[in-house]
């Protein structure tokens, strides 16, 4: 699963640490999600969606097969 989390953070001008504190996870969790090493739970994806004011599928999406 791919995501635009890093882009959304840049738009809001917040660090991984700041986002992690607001959402209630570790900075490492945010880093792993951004690097596509970890797929967030539905609850975490919904929290991120609400924070950024975007639909979940605007932040997280499946990679298209070529």
N, CA, C and O atoms as a CHARMM CRD file, in Angstrom:
* protein
*
  264
    1    1 UNK  N      0.84000  -1.17500   0.00000 PROA 1      0.00000
    2    1 UNK  CA     0.00000   0.00000   0.00000 PROA 1      0.00000
    3    1 UNK  C      0.88500   1.23900   0.00000 PROA 1      0.00000
    4    1 UNK  O      1.83700   1.32800   0.77500 PROA 1      0.00000
    5    2 UNK  N      0.57800   2.17000  -0.84800 PROA 2      0.00000
    6    2 UNK  CA     1.30000   3.44400  -0.93000 PROA 2      0.00000
    7    2 UNK  C      0.53900   4.50500  -0.13300 PROA 2      0.00000
    8    2 UNK  O     -0.61700   4.30600   0.24000 PROA 2      0.00000
    9    3 UNK  N      1.20700   5.63900   0.12200 PROA 3      0.00000
   10    3 UNK  CA     0.53000   6.72100   0.84100 PROA 3      0.00000
   11    3 UNK  C      1.15100   8.06900   0.51700 PROA 3      0.00000
   12    3 UNK  O      2.27100   8.16500   0.01500 PROA 3      0.00000
   13    4 UNK  N      0.38700   9.09900   0.82200 PROA 4      0.00000
   14    4 UNK  CA     0.82200  10.48500   0.63400 PROA 4      0.00000
   15    4 UNK  C      1.06300  11.16400   1.97800 PROA 4      0.00000
   16    4 UNK  O      0.98000  12.38800   2.08000 PROA 4      0.00000
   17    5 UNK  N      1.35600  10.38900   2.99300 PROA 5      0.00000
   18    5 UNK  CA     1.47300  10.93900   4.33500 PROA 5      0.00000
   19    5 UNK  C      2.56000  12.01100   4.43600 PROA 5      0.00000
   20    5 UNK  O      2.35600  13.04700   5.06900 PROA 5      0.00000
   21    6 UNK  N      3.69300  11.76400   3.82300 PROA 6      0.00000
   22    6 UNK  CA     4.79400  12.74200   3.87600 PROA 6      0.00000
   23    6 UNK  C      4.38800  14.05200   3.21000 PROA 6      0.00000
   24    6 UNK  O      4.71800  15.13100   3.70200 PROA 6      0.00000
   25    7 UNK  N      3.67800  13.95800   2.10000 PROA 7      0.00000
   26    7 UNK  CA     3.20000  15.15400   1.39000 PROA 7      0.00000
   27    7 UNK  C      2.21100  15.91700   2.26400 PROA 7      0.00000
   28    7 UNK  O      2.29300  17.14000   2.38000 PROA 7      0.00000
   29    8 UNK  N      1.27800  15.19500   2.87700 PROA 8      0.00000
   30    8 UNK  CA     0.28000  15.84200   3.73800 PROA 8      0.00000
   31    8 UNK  C      0.94900  16.51400   4.93800 PROA 8      0.00000
   32    8 UNK  O      0.53700  17.59700   5.35400 PROA 8      0.00000
   33    9 UNK  N      1.97600  15.87600   5.49200 PROA 9      0.00000
   34    9 UNK  CA     2.71500  16.49600   6.59700 PROA 9      0.00000
   35    9 UNK  C      3.40500  17.77900   6.14500 PROA 9      0.00000
   36    9 UNK  O      3.41000  18.77800   6.86400 PROA 9      0.00000
   37   10 UNK  N      3.98200  17.74100   4.95600 PROA 10     0.00000
   38   10 UNK  CA     4.67800  18.92700   4.42900 PROA 10     0.00000
   39   10 UNK  C      3.70100  20.07900   4.21900 PROA 10     0.00000
   40   10 UNK  O      4.02500  21.23200   4.50200 PROA 10     0.00000
   41   11 UNK  N      2.51900  19.77100   3.73000 PROA 11     0.00000
   42   11 UNK  CA     1.50100  20.80300   3.51900 PROA 11     0.00000
   43   11 UNK  C      1.13500  21.47000   4.84300 PROA 11     0.00000
   44   11 UNK  O      0.97200  22.68800   4.90900 PROA 11     0.00000
   45   12 UNK  N      1.00600  20.65700   5.89800 PROA 12     0.00000
   46   12 UNK  CA     0.67100  21.19800   7.22900 PROA 12     0.00000
   47   12 UNK  C      1.91000  21.69300   7.97600 PROA 12     0.00000
   48   12 UNK  O      1.79600  22.28700   9.04900 PROA 12     0.00000
   49   13 UNK  N      3.10100  21.44500   7.40400 PROA 13     0.00000
   50   13 UNK  CA     4.36400  21.87000   7.99800 PROA 13     0.00000
   51   13 UNK  C      4.53100  21.34500   9.42300 PROA 13     0.00000
   52   13 UNK  O      4.79400  22.10300  10.35700 PROA 13     0.00000
   53   14 UNK  N      4.37000  20.01600   9.56600 PROA 14     0.00000
   54   14 UNK  CA     4.58600  19.39600  10.86600 PROA 14     0.00000
   55   14 UNK  C      5.59000  18.24900  10.71900 PROA 14     0.00000
   56   14 UNK  O      5.71400  17.64000   9.65600 PROA 14     0.00000
   57   15 UNK  N      6.28800  17.97900  11.79500 PROA 15     0.00000
   58   15 UNK  CA     7.28100  16.90600  11.79100 PROA 15     0.00000
   59   15 UNK  C      6.60600  15.56100  12.06900 PROA 15     0.00000
   60   15 UNK  O      5.44700  15.49600  12.47700 PROA 15     0.00000
   61   16 UNK  N      7.36200  14.50200  11.83700 PROA 16     0.00000
   62   16 UNK  CA     6.86100  13.16900  12.18000 PROA 16     0.00000
   63   16 UNK  C      6.56000  13.09500  13.66700 PROA 16     0.00000
   64   16 UNK  O      5.55500  12.51000  14.07100 PROA 16     0.00000
   65   17 UNK  N      7.41600  13.67700  14.47700 PROA 17     0.00000
   66   17 UNK  CA     7.23300  13.64100  15.92600 PROA 17     0.00000
   67   17 UNK  C      5.96000  14.37400  16.34100 PROA 17     0.00000
   68   17 UNK  O      5.20100  13.88300  17.17700 PROA 17     0.00000
   69   18 UNK  N      5.73200  15.54200  15.76100 PROA 18     0.00000
   70   18 UNK  CA     4.52300  16.30500  16.09000 PROA 18     0.00000
   71   18 UNK  C      3.26400  15.53300  15.70000 PROA 18     0.00000
   72   18 UNK  O      2.30300  15.47100  16.46700 PROA 18     0.00000
   73   19 UNK  N      3.27400  14.95100  14.51100 PROA 19     0.00000
   74   19 UNK  CA     2.12200  14.16900  14.06600 PROA 19     0.00000
   75   19 UNK  C      1.90600  12.96300  14.96700 PROA 19     0.00000
   76   19 UNK  O      0.77400  12.65500  15.34000 PROA 19     0.00000
   77   20 UNK  N      2.97900  12.28800  15.31200 PROA 20     0.00000
   78   20 UNK  CA     2.88600  11.11100  16.17100 PROA 20     0.00000
   79   20 UNK  C      2.23700  11.45300  17.51300 PROA 20     0.00000
   80   20 UNK  O      1.38800  10.70900  18.00400 PROA 20     0.00000
   81   21 UNK  N      2.63400  12.56800  18.09800 PROA 21     0.00000
   82   21 UNK  CA     2.07700  12.97700  19.39400 PROA 21     0.00000
   83   21 UNK  C      0.58800  13.27600  19.28100 PROA 21     0.00000
   84   21 UNK  O     -0.18600  12.89500  20.15900 PROA 21     0.00000
   85   22 UNK  N      0.18000  13.94800  18.22200 PROA 22     0.00000
   86   22 UNK  CA    -1.23300  14.28200  18.02900 PROA 22     0.00000
   87   22 UNK  C     -2.06700  13.01700  17.83000 PROA 22     0.00000
   88   22 UNK  O     -3.16100  12.89500  18.38300 PROA 22     0.00000
   89   23 UNK  N     -1.55000  12.08500  17.04700 PROA 23     0.00000
   90   23 UNK  CA    -2.28300  10.86900  16.69700 PROA 23     0.00000
   91   23 UNK  C     -2.20500   9.81900  17.81200 PROA 23     0.00000
   92   23 UNK  O     -3.09600   8.97900  17.94300 PROA 23     0.00000
   93   24 UNK  N     -1.13800   9.87200  18.61000 PROA 24     0.00000
   94   24 UNK  CA    -0.99600   8.92500  19.71500 PROA 24     0.00000
   95   24 UNK  C     -0.20700   7.67100  19.37000 PROA 24     0.00000
   96   24 UNK  O     -0.48300   6.58600  19.88100 PROA 24     0.00000
   97   25 UNK  N      0.78600   7.83700  18.48800 PROA 25     0.00000
   98   25 UNK  CA     1.67400   6.73300  18.13300 PROA 25     0.00000
   99   25 UNK  C      3.11500   7.22100  18.23800 PROA 25     0.00000
  100   25 UNK  O      3.35300   8.39100  18.53900 PROA 25     0.00000
  101   26 UNK  N      4.06400   6.34300  17.99600 PROA 26     0.00000
  102   26 UNK  CA     5.47100   6.74200  18.03400 PROA 26     0.00000
  103   26 UNK  C      5.89100   7.39700  16.71100 PROA 26     0.00000
  104   26 UNK  O      5.25700   7.20900  15.67300 PROA 26     0.00000
  105   27 UNK  N      6.96900   8.16400  16.78500 PROA 27     0.00000
  106   27 UNK  CA     7.52400   8.74300  15.56700 PROA 27     0.00000
  107   27 UNK  C      7.95600   7.64100  14.61500 PROA 27     0.00000
  108   27 UNK  O      7.83300   7.78100  13.39800 PROA 27     0.00000
  109   28 UNK  N      8.46200   6.54100  15.16900 PROA 28     0.00000
  110   28 UNK  CA     8.89200   5.41600  14.35300 PROA 28     0.00000
  111   28 UNK  C      7.72200   4.81800  13.57800 PROA 28     0.00000
  112   28 UNK  O      7.89600   4.36200  12.44800 PROA 28     0.00000
  113   29 UNK  N      6.54100   4.81600  14.17200 PROA 29     0.00000
  114   29 UNK  CA     5.35200   4.30500  13.47500 PROA 29     0.00000
  115   29 UNK  C      5.03300   5.18300  12.27100 PROA 29     0.00000
  116   29 UNK  O      4.73100   4.67500  11.19100 PROA 29     0.00000
  117   30 UNK  N      5.09900   6.49400  12.45400 PROA 30     0.00000
  118   30 UNK  CA     4.84100   7.41900  11.34200 PROA 30     0.00000
  119   30 UNK  C      5.89400   7.21100  10.25400 PROA 30     0.00000
  120   30 UNK  O      5.56300   7.16700   9.06800 PROA 30     0.00000
  121   31 UNK  N      7.15900   7.08500  10.65500 PROA 31     0.00000
  122   31 UNK  CA     8.22700   6.85700   9.69200 PROA 31     0.00000
  123   31 UNK  C      8.00500   5.57200   8.91500 PROA 31     0.00000
  124   31 UNK  O      8.18800   5.54800   7.69700 PROA 31     0.00000
  125   32 UNK  N      7.61700   4.51100   9.59400 PROA 32     0.00000
  126   32 UNK  CA     7.38500   3.22000   8.93300 PROA 32     0.00000
  127   32 UNK  C      6.20700   3.27100   7.97700 PROA 32     0.00000
  128   32 UNK  O      6.24300   2.64400   6.91900 PROA 32     0.00000
  129   33 UNK  N      5.16900   4.00500   8.33100 PROA 33     0.00000
  130   33 UNK  CA     4.01600   4.15900   7.43400 PROA 33     0.00000
  131   33 UNK  C      4.44400   4.92100   6.18200 PROA 33     0.00000
  132   33 UNK  O      4.13200   4.51100   5.06400 PROA 33     0.00000
  133   34 UNK  N      5.15800   6.02900   6.37200 PROA 34     0.00000
  134   34 UNK  CA     5.61200   6.82700   5.22800 PROA 34     0.00000
  135   34 UNK  C      6.50500   6.02000   4.29400 PROA 34     0.00000
  136   34 UNK  O      6.45000   6.19300   3.07600 PROA 34     0.00000
  137   35 UNK  N      7.33000   5.13900   4.86000 PROA 35     0.00000
  138   35 UNK  CA     8.25200   4.32400   4.06100 PROA 35     0.00000
  139   35 UNK  C      7.57100   3.08300   3.48400 PROA 35     0.00000
  140   35 UNK  O      8.21600   2.26000   2.83400 PROA 35     0.00000
  141   36 UNK  N      6.27600   2.95400   3.72500 PROA 36     0.00000
  142   36 UNK  CA     5.48200   1.80500   3.25000 PROA 36     0.00000
  143   36 UNK  C      6.00600   0.48100   3.80500 PROA 36     0.00000
  144   36 UNK  O      5.89600  -0.56200   3.16100 PROA 36     0.00000
  145   37 UNK  N      6.57900   0.54000   5.01500 PROA 37     0.00000
  146   37 UNK  CA     7.03900  -0.67500   5.68600 PROA 37     0.00000
  147   37 UNK  C      5.97700  -1.20200   6.63800 PROA 37     0.00000
  148   37 UNK  O      6.05700  -2.34200   7.09600 PROA 37     0.00000
  149   38 UNK  N      4.98900  -0.37800   6.93200 PROA 38     0.00000
  150   38 UNK  CA     3.93500  -0.73300   7.87700 PROA 38     0.00000
  151   38 UNK  C      2.61300  -0.21700   7.33500 PROA 38     0.00000
  152   38 UNK  O      2.50300   0.94100   6.93200 PROA 38     0.00000
  153   39 UNK  N      1.61700  -1.08500   7.32800 PROA 39     0.00000
  154   39 UNK  CA     0.26500  -0.69300   6.91200 PROA 39     0.00000
  155   39 UNK  C     -0.51300  -0.38900   8.19000 PROA 39     0.00000
  156   39 UNK  O     -0.64500  -1.26000   9.05000 PROA 39     0.00000
  157   40 UNK  N     -1.02500   0.82300   8.32700 PROA 40     0.00000
  158   40 UNK  CA    -1.71300   1.18000   9.56400 PROA 40     0.00000
  159   40 UNK  C     -3.03600   0.42800   9.72500 PROA 40     0.00000
  160   40 UNK  O     -3.64900  -0.01300   8.75300 PROA 40     0.00000
  161   41 UNK  N     -3.44800   0.30200  10.97500 PROA 41     0.00000
  162   41 UNK  CA    -4.75700  -0.27800  11.25900 PROA 41     0.00000
  163   41 UNK  C     -5.83100   0.66100  10.71600 PROA 41     0.00000
  164   41 UNK  O     -5.55500   1.81500  10.38800 PROA 41     0.00000
  165   42 UNK  N     -7.02800   0.16300  10.62900 PROA 42     0.00000
  166   42 UNK  CA    -8.15000   0.99100  10.16700 PROA 42     0.00000
  167   42 UNK  C     -8.33200   2.19000  11.08900 PROA 42     0.00000
  168   42 UNK  O     -8.55500   3.30700  10.62400 PROA 42     0.00000
  169   43 UNK  N     -8.23800   1.96000  12.38300 PROA 43     0.00000
  170   43 UNK  CA    -8.41100   3.04800  13.34800 PROA 43     0.00000
  171   43 UNK  C     -7.33800   4.12300  13.14400 PROA 43     0.00000
  172   43 UNK  O     -7.65200   5.31400  13.13900 PROA 43     0.00000
  173   44 UNK  N     -6.09800   3.71900  12.97900 PROA 44     0.00000
  174   44 UNK  CA    -5.01000   4.67500  12.77000 PROA 44     0.00000
  175   44 UNK  C     -5.19200   5.41800  11.44200 PROA 44     0.00000
  176   44 UNK  O     -4.97600   6.62900  11.38100 PROA 44     0.00000
  177   45 UNK  N     -5.57800   4.71900  10.40100 PROA 45     0.00000
  178   45 UNK  CA    -5.81800   5.36500   9.11000 PROA 45     0.00000
  179   45 UNK  C     -6.94300   6.39400   9.23300 PROA 45     0.00000
  180   45 UNK  O     -6.86500   7.47300   8.64400 PROA 45     0.00000
  181   46 UNK  N     -7.97500   6.07000   9.98500 PROA 46     0.00000
  182   46 UNK  CA    -9.08500   7.01100  10.18300 PROA 46     0.00000
  183   46 UNK  C     -8.64600   8.22600  10.99900 PROA 46     0.00000
  184   46 UNK  O     -9.07400   9.34500  10.71700 PROA 46     0.00000
  185   47 UNK  N     -7.80100   8.01900  12.00400 PROA 47     0.00000
  186   47 UNK  CA    -7.28000   9.14700  12.79000 PROA 47     0.00000
  187   47 UNK  C     -6.45900  10.08200  11.90400 PROA 47     0.00000
  188   47 UNK  O     -6.59800  11.30300  11.97900 PROA 47     0.00000
  189   48 UNK  N     -5.60600   9.50000  11.06800 PROA 48     0.00000
  190   48 UNK  CA    -4.79000  10.32200  10.16100 PROA 48     0.00000
  191   48 UNK  C     -5.67400  11.05400   9.16700 PROA 48     0.00000
  192   48 UNK  O     -5.44000  12.22700   8.87500 PROA 48     0.00000
  193   49 UNK  N     -6.67000  10.38400   8.65500 PROA 49     0.00000
  194   49 UNK  CA    -7.61000  10.97600   7.72000 PROA 49     0.00000
  195   49 UNK  C     -8.31200  12.17800   8.35200 PROA 49     0.00000
  196   49 UNK  O     -8.41100  13.24100   7.73900 PROA 49     0.00000
  197   50 UNK  N     -8.79300  12.00100   9.56900 PROA 50     0.00000
  198   50 UNK  CA    -9.49000  13.08800  10.26800 PROA 50     0.00000
  199   50 UNK  C     -8.54700  14.25600  10.53600 PROA 50     0.00000
  200   50 UNK  O     -8.93100  15.41400  10.37200 PROA 50     0.00000
  201   51 UNK  N     -7.31700  13.95900  10.94700 PROA 51     0.00000
  202   51 UNK  CA    -6.35200  15.02000  11.23400 PROA 51     0.00000
  203   51 UNK  C     -6.09100  15.88100  10.00000 PROA 51     0.00000
  204   51 UNK  O     -6.05400  17.10800  10.08900 PROA 51     0.00000
  205   52 UNK  N     -5.91000  15.23500   8.85700 PROA 52     0.00000
  206   52 UNK  CA    -5.60900  15.96900   7.63200 PROA 52     0.00000
  207   52 UNK  C     -6.85100  16.46900   6.90300 PROA 52     0.00000
  208   52 UNK  O     -6.74000  17.22200   5.93500 PROA 52     0.00000
  209   53 UNK  N     -8.02900  16.05800   7.35700 PROA 53     0.00000
  210   53 UNK  CA    -9.26100  16.49500   6.71300 PROA 53     0.00000
  211   53 UNK  C     -9.41600  15.94400   5.30600 PROA 53     0.00000
  212   53 UNK  O     -9.95700  16.60500   4.41900 PROA 53     0.00000
  213   54 UNK  N     -8.93700  14.73200   5.11800 PROA 54     0.00000
  214   54 UNK  CA    -8.98200  14.07100   3.80000 PROA 54     0.00000
  215   54 UNK  C     -9.62900  12.70600   3.95700 PROA 54     0.00000
  216   54 UNK  O     -9.62300  12.13100   5.04600 PROA 54     0.00000
  217   55 UNK  N    -10.18200  12.19100   2.87900 PROA 55     0.00000
  218   55 UNK  CA   -10.69500  10.82400   2.87700 PROA 55     0.00000
  219   55 UNK  C     -9.51300   9.86200   2.98900 PROA 55     0.00000
  220   55 UNK  O     -8.41000  10.16800   2.53500 PROA 55     0.00000
  221   56 UNK  N     -9.74600   8.71700   3.58600 PROA 56     0.00000
  222   56 UNK  CA    -8.67700   7.72200   3.75300 PROA 56     0.00000
  223   56 UNK  C     -8.03100   7.39900   2.41100 PROA 56     0.00000
  224   56 UNK  O     -6.80900   7.28800   2.31800 PROA 56     0.00000
  225   57 UNK  N     -8.85400   7.24800   1.36800 PROA 57     0.00000
  226   57 UNK  CA    -8.28500   6.87700   0.06100 PROA 57     0.00000
  227   57 UNK  C     -7.56100   8.03600  -0.62900 PROA 57     0.00000
  228   57 UNK  O     -6.96700   7.83900  -1.68900 PROA 57     0.00000
  229   58 UNK  N     -7.59700   9.22200  -0.05800 PROA 58     0.00000
  230   58 UNK  CA    -6.77600  10.32000  -0.56900 PROA 58     0.00000
  231   58 UNK  C     -5.36700  10.26300   0.02800 PROA 58     0.00000
  232   58 UNK  O     -4.43300  10.84800  -0.51800 PROA 58     0.00000
  233   59 UNK  N     -5.22200   9.56300   1.13900 PROA 59     0.00000
  234   59 UNK  CA    -3.92400   9.43300   1.80100 PROA 59     0.00000
  235   59 UNK  C     -3.30000   8.07600   1.51400 PROA 59     0.00000
  236   59 UNK  O     -2.09800   7.97500   1.27100 PROA 59     0.00000
  237   60 UNK  N     -4.12100   7.03600   1.54200 PROA 60     0.00000
  238   60 UNK  CA    -3.64300   5.66400   1.33000 PROA 60     0.00000
  239   60 UNK  C     -4.27000   5.08700   0.06600 PROA 60     0.00000
  240   60 UNK  O     -5.45900   5.27400  -0.19100 PROA 60     0.00000
  241   61 UNK  N     -3.46100   4.38400  -0.71700 PROA 61     0.00000
  242   61 UNK  CA    -3.97500   3.82100  -1.95600 PROA 61     0.00000
  243   61 UNK  C     -3.15600   2.59500  -2.35600 PROA 61     0.00000
  244   61 UNK  O     -2.00500   2.43500  -1.95100 PROA 61     0.00000
  245   62 UNK  N     -3.77500   1.74500  -3.15400 PROA 62     0.00000
  246   62 UNK  CA    -3.08600   0.56800  -3.65500 PROA 62     0.00000
  247   62 UNK  C     -2.25400   0.95800  -4.85700 PROA 62     0.00000
  248   62 UNK  O     -2.66100   1.79000  -5.66800 PROA 62     0.00000
  249   63 UNK  N     -1.09700   0.35400  -4.96300 PROA 63     0.00000
  250   63 UNK  CA    -0.21100   0.61800  -6.09300 PROA 63     0.00000
  251   63 UNK  C     -0.80300  -0.03700  -7.34500 PROA 63     0.00000
  252   63 UNK  O     -1.20700  -1.19900  -7.32100 PROA 63     0.00000
  253   64 UNK  N     -0.84600   0.71300  -8.41300 PROA 64     0.00000
  254   64 UNK  CA    -1.35700   0.19800  -9.68100 PROA 64     0.00000
  255   64 UNK  C     -0.34500  -0.75400 -10.29600 PROA 64     0.00000
  256   64 UNK  O      0.85500  -0.47800 -10.27700 PROA 64     0.00000
  257   65 UNK  N     -0.81100  -1.86800 -10.83800 PROA 65     0.00000
  258   65 UNK  CA     0.07300  -2.78600 -11.57500 PROA 65     0.00000
  259   65 UNK  C      0.28600  -2.24500 -12.97200 PROA 65     0.00000
  260   65 UNK  O     -0.65600  -1.79300 -13.62300 PROA 65     0.00000
  261   66 UNK  N      1.50600  -2.29100 -13.42600 PROA 66     0.00000
  262   66 UNK  CA     1.81100  -1.79900 -14.78900 PROA 66     0.00000
  263   66 UNK  C      1.55300  -2.86000 -15.82000 PROA 66     0.00000
  264   66 UNK  O      1.75300  -2.62400 -17.01200 PROA 66     0.00000
